[in-house]
């Protein structure tokens, strides 16, 4: 019993911080609403248009502003109080969700309104995402930062699955409008949590450098500093190859496993469960000293698992291999994100975080495009194997950088 209690204390030690508990609780409620809106929006677009092309266009419209504006969002995060930026972003997000709710419930919704509101959300995300990731370290001590990121990543996986399930039930029962309403209300929780957070004055670092100078300095720093450059490249690699799976997954479900939409749904669930398991596993890590090795092993594990998935013709093996791939994927993401936050200074944290988000998030649609082009020439199976092989080769390269990660992180603690 004492051992179980001690293990629980290690897994949840970031909750020793009042600010982290508030941040986590607010995000837990809000992220469920966000996931519900994502599902409801996709379903509504397809119902209104019956067009896969327009479904992709709306998704692109909500993502491209984020990718283009994230560097600016990072600069703003470093030149202003991140606490205040997050509050403004949540309020704007709530107003955007309320507009979507009103349009849906009044019956005046159309594809162009959805696309326009998607662009607005993409702009908000460009400032919210880098600020939120740069703000999290302000809510928890350095020694518990890895645990905080692991808990938060697990939360994202859980809320995504819950939100998707709840949205499916609500859409079937009453339509998409109520999902948007629930999302609007969920913003209240995170706004209240942010208002209740109290930070030390010394953590509010405001830079006096010119914006372009800051961006140029941060780019030079990220490119010139081997550990950060390796983290950015590694995250881009795994997210790009993960994009292979996301793009080609339906082909495996239908053509190779001889299934249908339910089969694809189960495969997606497997990868989500893998990311959840990986997040829980990392909450058990007592310190950050071994995160360099975790990063490398995550890349290799994901690569090997995707090769097994590509070669499998049996559902249960495909399911287990995707679960393992999701586990390896999230190990690399959490380890890389934590190391990045420990390596950067507070004055350029938002900008470096913005570069990280742009590199990793932008790699997914690039992976989609590459996978589609490759699959049309060499087939889906060979495309996944090729991408996964690059992950394995990449892990061998990054293995050489482990000592650099370790030494620099120790000095920053």
Helices and strands as residue ranges (DSSP letters): H 2-11, G 13-16, H 18-49, H 52-79, H 82-106, H 111-136, G 137-139, G 142-144, H 145-174, H 177-196, G 201-203, H 211-224, H 226-251, I 252-256, H 261-283, H 291-311, H 315-343, G 346-348, H 349-378, H 380-398, G 399-401, H 402-412
